[in-house]
Amino acid sequence: MTAPISLPPLLTVENLSLTFGGVQAIADLSLQVHPGEVLAVIGPNGAGKTSLLNAVTRVFDPSSGQIHFKGQDLTRIQRHQIAKLGIARTFQNIELFETASVLDNLLLGRHRFFQGHWWQQVLHTPGLIRLEETAHAEVEDIIDFLELTPWRHALIAGLPYGVRKVVELGRALCARPELLFLDEPASGLNPEETRDLAFWIDDIRSELGITVVMVEHDMSLVSAVADRVICMAQGRVLAAGSPSDVQNHPAVIAAYLGA
């Protein structure tokens, strides 16, 4: 499972801080994400894990520090350009269009790609048709990959929670990212669904070639898929290493138990 780390880091975070009023969500945090790895970020509630994802994906502007993806400073670009660079994410709270079908929600994941000129859309030119066919083919590949075929045309509003979580993962994959952030992907899933998720995360890395960073509380999932683990507490990195090393670290145990 160990991922190669000889290549330059895909993502580098240096001295990152994020403050909301008088509350410091992230405090002088630094980390690296290597190409081809699955990195898990764990920690007690309020540790700053989701704030880290929000800062990197520019949901929030960092108070200070630098974030480099493939050498480009993410703090110097517009928010809407993050996806175009090859970064996608899911959210703690499922963000899908409830009155649209699974297929339509997944097609939205293709928004970062060229959709044709306005005049092509008005005239529905052969070039536009080819673009639409390519988009549908890419989406169908993800539907097959995540075994969503039975729900292809179902409306989101009528789907079980576990299937909705998979659809949101699928929408992120339809963007064909190089770096995928998963924010508590196992939250609300039953043990069987969590086991399926573990297989998919491993396949996302091995078959699709996507680097994964996930924020997660389910340590069985973390132990099953993560190459490295970073534990955060009070906005800082408390410990980093293999899943077993971090779980057994005295400072990590103290942070979770409140000692």
C-alpha positions in Angstrom: 0.0 0.0 0.0 2.9 2.3 0.5 2.9 5.1 -2.1 6.1 6.4 -3.7 7.4 9.7 -2.3 10.4 10.2 -4.5 8.5 12.7 -6.7 8.1 16.4 -5.7 5.1 17.0 -3.4 1.8 17.5 -5.2 0.6 19.8 -2.5 2.7 21.8 0.0 1.2 23.8 2.8 3.5 26.2 4.7 2.8 28.1 7.9 -0.9 28.2 7.2 -3.1 30.1 9.6 -6.8 30.7 9.5 -8.6 33.0 12.0 -12.3 33.7 12.4 -12.6 36.8 14.6 -10.8 35.8 17.8 -10.9 32.1 17.1 -7.8 30.5 15.4 -9.0 27.5 13.4 -5.5 26.7 12.0 -2.3 27.8 13.6 1.0 27.9 11.6 0.4 24.5 10.0 2.7 22.9 7.5 2.3 19.6 5.6 3.0 17.9 2.2 0.9 15.6 0.1 2.9 13.2 -2.2 1.6 12.0 -5.6 -0.2 8.7 -5.5 -0.7 8.5 -1.7 -3.8 8.3 0.5 -3.3 10.7 3.3 -5.8 10.7 6.3 -6.2 13.7 8.5 -7.7 12.8 11.9 -8.2 14.6 15.2 -10.9 15.4 17.7 -13.9 17.7 16.9 -12.8 21.3 16.5 -9.2 20.3 15.6 -9.3 22.3 12.4 -9.5 19.4 9.9 -12.3 20.7 7.7 -11.0 24.2 8.0 -7.7 22.9 6.5 -9.7 21.5 3.5 -11.7 24.8 3.2 -8.5 26.8 3.2 -6.8 24.7 0.5 -9.9 24.7 -1.7 -10.3 28.4 -1.1 -13.7 28.2 0.6 -12.0 30.5 3.1 -9.1 32.8 2.5 -6.1 31.9 4.8 -5.0 34.6 7.2 -1.4 33.8 6.4 0.8 31.2 4.9 1.2 29.6 1.5 -0.5 26.7 -0.4 1.2 25.4 -3.5 -0.3 22.8 -5.8 2.1 21.6 -8.5 4.2 24.6 -7.8 1.4 27.1 -8.1 0.3 29.3 -5.2 -3.4 28.7 -4.7 -3.7 31.8 -2.5 -3.1 34.0 -5.6 -5.8 32.6 -7.9 -9.6 32.9 -8.0 -11.7 30.4 -6.1 -13.4 29.2 -9.3 -10.1 28.2 -10.8 -9.3 25.6 -8.1 -11.3 22.9 -9.9 -9.7 23.8 -13.3 -6.3 23.1 -11.8 -7.3 19.5 -11.0 -8.6 19.6 -7.4 -12.0 18.2 -6.4 -13.7 17.6 -3.1 -16.7 16.2 -1.3 -18.4 17.8 1.8 -19.4 16.8 5.2 -23.0 17.7 4.4 -24.1 16.3 1.0 -24.3 19.0 -1.6 -26.4 17.6 -4.4 -29.3 18.9 -6.5 -32.2 16.9 -5.0 -34.7 17.4 -7.8 -32.2 16.3 -10.5 -31.2 12.8 -11.5 -28.0 11.0 -10.6 -26.9 11.3 -14.2 -27.5 15.1 -14.2 -25.7 15.6 -10.9 -22.7 13.7 -12.2 -22.7 15.7 -15.4 -22.2 18.8 -13.3 -18.8 17.4 -12.3 -17.8 18.0 -15.9 -18.2 21.8 -15.5 -14.4 22.5 -15.5 -14.1 21.2 -19.1 -14.9 23.2 -22.2 -18.7 23.2 -22.8 -18.6 24.8 -26.3 -19.1 28.4 -27.5 -22.4 30.1 -27.0 -23.1 30.0 -30.7 -22.4 26.2 -30.7 -25.0 25.8 -28.0 -27.6 27.9 -29.8 -27.1 26.0 -33.0 -26.4 22.6 -31.4 -23.5 22.1 -33.8 -21.8 18.7 -34.5 -18.8 19.9 -32.4 -21.1 20.5 -29.4 -22.7 17.1 -29.9 -19.2 15.5 -29.8 -18.5 17.4 -26.6 -21.7 16.1 -25.0 -21.0 12.6 -26.1 -17.6 12.7 -24.5 -19.1 14.1 -21.3 -21.7 11.4 -21.1 -19.1 8.7 -21.8 -16.9 9.9 -19.0 -19.9 10.0 -16.6 -21.0 6.5 -17.6 -17.5 5.3 -16.8 -17.8 6.7 -13.2 -21.3 5.2 -12.9 -19.9 1.8 -13.7 -16.9 2.3 -11.5 -19.0 3.1 -8.5 -21.8 0.6 -9.3 -24.4 3.4 -9.6 -26.1 1.8 -12.7 -29.4 0.9 -10.8 -29.9 4.6 -9.9 -28.7 6.3 -13.1 -32.0 8.0 -13.8 -33.3 8.2 -10.2 -33.9 11.6 -8.5 -31.5 12.3 -5.6 -34.5 13.1 -3.3 -35.6 9.5 -3.4 -32.2 7.9 -2.7 -30.9 6.4 0.5 -28.3 8.4 2.3 -25.5 5.9 1.5 -26.2 6.1 -2.2 -26.2 9.9 -2.0 -22.7 9.8 -0.5 -21.5 7.7 -3.4 -23.1 10.1 -5.9 -21.3 13.0 -4.4 -18.0 11.0 -4.6 -18.9 10.3 -8.2 -19.5 13.9 -9.1 -16.0 14.8 -7.7 -14.5 12.0 -9.8 -16.2 13.2 -13.0 -14.0 16.3 -12.7 -11.0 14.0 -13.3 -9.0 15.5 -10.5 -5.4 14.9 -9.7 -6.0 15.6 -6.1 -9.3 14.6 -4.3 -10.3 15.8 -0.9 -12.9 13.7 1.0 -14.5 15.3 4.0 -15.7 12.5 6.4 -16.7 10.2 3.5 -17.7 7.4 6.0 -20.0 9.6 8.1 -23.4 8.1 8.3 -22.5 4.9 6.5 -23.1 1.4 7.8 -20.2 -1.1 8.1 -20.9 -2.7 4.7 -21.0 0.7 3.0 -17.8 1.7 4.7 -16.1 -1.5 3.5 -17.2 -0.7 -0.1 -15.9 2.8 0.4 -12.5 1.4 1.4 -12.3 -0.6 -1.8 -13.3 2.4 -3.9 -10.7 4.7 -2.3 -8.0 2.1 -3.0 -9.2 1.8 -6.6 -9.4 5.6 -7.0 -5.7 5.7 -6.2 -4.5 2.5 -8.0 -6.8 2.5 -11.1 -7.6 6.2 -11.6 -4.2 7.5 -10.5 -5.8 10.1 -8.1 -4.1 11.3 -4.9 -6.5 11.3 -2.0 -6.6 13.3 1.2 -9.4 12.5 3.5 -10.7 13.9 6.8 -12.1 10.9 8.8 -13.1 9.8 12.2 -13.6 6.1 11.3 -10.3 4.6 12.3 -11.1 1.2 10.7 -11.3 3.0 7.3 -8.2 5.0 8.0 -6.2 1.9 8.9 -7.5 0.1 5.8 -6.6 2.7 3.1 -4.2 5.4 4.4 -0.5 5.3 3.7 0.1 8.2 6.1 -1.9 9.8 8.9 -1.7 13.3 10.3 -3.4 14.0 13.6 -4.5 17.6 14.2 -5.4 19.3 17.5 -6.2 22.9 18.1 -5.3 23.8 14.5 -1.8 22.3 14.6 -0.2 19.0 13.5 0.1 16.9 16.6 1.6 13.8 15.0 2.3 12.3 11.6 3.3 8.8 10.4 1.8 5.4 9.7 -1.8 4.7 10.9 -0.5 2.5 13.7 2.2 4.9 14.8 -0.2 7.8 15.0 -2.9 5.9 16.8 -0.5 4.8 19.4 1.2 8.2 19.8 0.9 9.4 23.4 -0.1 12.9 22.4 -2.8 11.6 20.1 -4.2 9.4 22.8 -4.2 12.4 25.2 -5.9 14.6 22.6 -8.8 12.1 22.1 -9.2 11.2 25.7 -8.8 14.8 27.0 -5.8 13.9 29.2 
